[in-house]
Amino acid sequence: MSTETEKIIFAKLSALENELGLLRTGFTVVNKKYSEVLNSLKALTELSTEATQRAAAAACRAENAARKASDTAKIAASQSIIEAAEEAAEAASEAAQAAIESAAAAAAASAATAAAAAHQAEEAAVHAAAESAQATKRATESAAEAVRLSTEAASYVKKAKDSL
C-alpha cells in the first residue's frame, strides 16, 4: 500500500470519526430535549388528572346543592312560602349550571390527559387517562342529576303557585 493511499484512508477515517462525534453530540441534544418533553407531558398528565378529579368533585357538590335546594323548594312550597321556593328553585338551577360547567371542565381535562397519554404511550399515562375518563363520567352523571333536581324544584314552585 502506498503512502498516498494510506493518507487518503486516514483522512477518510478522520472524517468518519468527526461525523461520529457530531452524531453523538446531536443524539445527546435530541435525547435531552426528548427527556424534557417527556417530563412536561408527565406533568401535564398529572395536572389534567387532578383537574378532572376536582371538576368531578365540584359537580358532585353542585349536585348536592341542587338536591338541598330542591328539598327546600319542596318544603317551602308545601308551606305556601312561594317566594322562598322560587329562590330555592333558582339556587337549584344555578347549582345545575355549575355542575354542567364542571362536567365540561372534566371533559376538557380528560381530553388533555388522553392526548398526553397518546404521546407518552406509558402505562402510567394510560392509567391517568382512564382515571380522567371515570371522573368525567361521574361529573356528567352529577350534572344530569343536578339538572333533574333543578327541574323538580321548579315543579314544586309551579304546583304551589297553581294551588293558590
HUUR-V617412 format. One record per backbone hydrogen bond with DSSP energy under -1.0 kcal/mol. CO is the residue of the C=O (numbers start at 1). NH is the residue of the N-H. E is the energy in kcal/mol with one decimal. If there is no record, write none. Layout:
# HUUR-V617412
<<CO | NH | E> <CO | NH | E>>
This chain:
# HUUR-V617412
<<2 | 6 | -2.1> <3 | 7 | -2.2> <4 | 8 | -1.9> <5 | 9 | -2.5> <6 | 10 | -2.8> <7 | 11 | -2.2> <8 | 12 | -2.5> <9 | 13 | -2.7> <10 | 14 | -2.5> <11 | 15 | -2.3> <12 | 16 | -2.5> <13 | 17 | -2.5> <14 | 18 | -2.2> <15 | 19 | -2.5> <16 | 20 | -2.7> <17 | 21 | -2.3> <18 | 22 | -2.4> <19 | 23 | -2.7> <20 | 24 | -2.4> <21 | 25 | -2.4> <22 | 26 | -2.8> <23 | 27 | -2.8> <24 | 28 | -2.5> <25 | 29 | -2.2> <26 | 30 | -2.8> <27 | 31 | -3.1> <28 | 32 | -2.2> <29 | 33 | -2.5> <30 | 34 | -2.7> <31 | 35 | -2.3> <32 | 36 | -2.2> <33 | 37 | -2.6> <34 | 38 | -2.8> <35 | 39 | -2.4> <36 | 40 | -2.2> <37 | 41 | -2.7> <38 | 42 | -2.3> <39 | 43 | -2.2> <40 | 44 | -2.6> <41 | 45 | -2.6> <42 | 46 | -2.4> <43 | 47 | -2.7> <44 | 48 | -2.9> <45 | 49 | -2.4> <46 | 50 | -2.3> <47 | 51 | -2.7> <48 | 52 | -2.4> <49 | 53 | -2.5> <50 | 54 | -2.6> <51 | 55 | -2.5> <52 | 56 | -2.3> <53 | 57 | -2.2> <54 | 58 | -2.5> <55 | 59 | -2.3> <56 | 60 | -2.1> <57 | 61 | -2.3> <58 | 62 | -2.5> <59 | 63 | -2.3> <60 | 64 | -2.3> <61 | 65 | -2.5> <62 | 66 | -2.6> <63 | 67 | -2.5> <64 | 68 | -2.6> <65 | 69 | -2.6> <66 | 70 | -2.5> <67 | 71 | -2.6> <68 | 72 | -2.6> <69 | 73 | -2.5> <70 | 74 | -2.2> <71 | 75 | -2.5> <72 | 76 | -3.1> <73 | 77 | -2.6> <74 | 78 | -2.0> <75 | 79 | -1.1> <76 | 81 | -2.9> <77 | 80 | -1.5> <81 | 85 | -2.1> <82 | 86 | -2.8> <83 | 87 | -2.1> <84 | 88 | -2.5> <85 | 89 | -2.5> <86 | 90 | -2.3> <87 | 91 | -2.5> <88 | 92 | -2.4> <89 | 93 | -2.0> <90 | 94 | -2.6> <91 | 95 | -2.6> <92 | 96 | -2.2> <93 | 97 | -2.3> <94 | 98 | -2.4> <95 | 99 | -2.4> <96 | 100 | -2.2> <97 | 101 | -2.3> <98 | 102 | -2.6> <99 | 103 | -2.4> <100 | 104 | -2.3> <101 | 105 | -2.6> <102 | 106 | -2.7> <103 | 107 | -2.3> <104 | 108 | -2.3> <105 | 109 | -2.7> <106 | 110 | -2.5> <107 | 111 | -2.2> <108 | 112 | -2.0> <109 | 113 | -2.4> <110 | 114 | -2.6> <111 | 115 | -2.4> <112 | 116 | -2.4> <113 | 117 | -2.7> <114 | 118 | -2.3> <115 | 119 | -1.7> <116 | 120 | -2.6> <117 | 121 | -3.0> <122 | 126 | -2.3> <123 | 127 | -2.5> <124 | 128 | -2.3> <125 | 129 | -2.3> <126 | 130 | -2.0> <127 | 131 | -2.4> <128 | 132 | -2.5> <129 | 133 | -2.3> <130 | 134 | -2.2> <131 | 135 | -2.5> <132 | 136 | -2.5> <133 | 137 | -2.1> <134 | 138 | -2.3> <135 | 139 | -2.6> <136 | 140 | -2.6> <137 | 141 | -2.5> <138 | 142 | -2.5> <139 | 143 | -2.4> <140 | 144 | -2.4> <141 | 145 | -2.2> <142 | 146 | -2.6> <143 | 147 | -2.3> <144 | 148 | -2.1> <145 | 149 | -2.6> <146 | 150 | -2.3> <147 | 151 | -2.4> <148 | 152 | -2.3> <149 | 153 | -2.6> <150 | 154 | -2.2> <151 | 155 | -2.0> <152 | 156 | -1.7> <153 | 157 | -1.8> <154 | 158 | -2.3> <155 | 159 | -2.6> <156 | 160 | -2.3> <157 | 161 | -2.5> <158 | 162 | -2.7> <159 | 163 | -1.8> <161 | 164 | -1.0>>
